[in-house]
Amino acid sequence: MDYIHEGFKEAIRLLTSFDKEVYGIISLSLFVSTMSTVIASLIFIPLGIYLGIRDFKGKRLFSRLLYTFMSIPSVIVGLVVAIILSRRGPLGHLDLLYTPKAMIIAQTLLVTPLILGLTYSLSKNRGKVIERIGKTLGAGMFDIIILTMRELRVDLLVNVVTAFSRAISEVGAVMIVGGNIKGHTRVITTTISMMNSMGDYPMAIALGIVLLIISFVINSIIYSYSGED
């Protein structure tokens, strides 16, 4: 048990001494996850609202497919992005593989079905009333989408935070497309996985503590805005 105790002591030392490598990993993790969540949210929250309040042919099938993709394994997303960005892939000439940009692309694709699905479900259940009110006031579709976003802003924020939570805690996609390169594409989850396999626990414990803190903050935001006691 001594090695566990020593591991925690060294983990605390790494965090309190502001170890450059540790905080570089943390900052990259936050940057990649934040960018991917913001990109997906800006595009697919309005689209999810539009699709939720509109009636169209095949909507039931669309719903089933969308809800299926919400739980897509991250390794599949990573594999698809890696194939596309590989040298022999259609976008290989961009030299994006094993870069933070590739990680952002992979995580954006990973959280997109989650943000779209949650927004679509929310809009489908509660957006109709807002749409009718908007039409009564003479609003066009763009105005109705903006109005819906304002009225459902708390729920939408919870959805965004939920997507960010998945992004920062996933390991498969960023491991495949980022390669876990030290000082370049190494993030919290890939480092924990690598350090555990090497038996180097202090770094893994330190980053695990940080990930728990981030998760606590995320859940605190969710509970705060959802009105939970």
ABEGO torsion letter per residue (X at the ends): XAAAAAAAAAAAAAAAAGBAAAAAAAAAAAAAAAAAAAAAAAAAAAAAAAAAABBBBGAAAAAAAAAAAAABBAAAAAAAAAAAABAABAAAAAGABGBAAAAAAAAAAAAAAAAAAAAAAAAAAAAAAAAAAAAAAGBBAAAAAAAAAAAAAAAAAAAAAAAAAAAAABAAAAAAAAGGBBGAABBAAAAAAAAAAAGBAAAAAAAAAAAAAAAAAAAAAAAAAAGBX
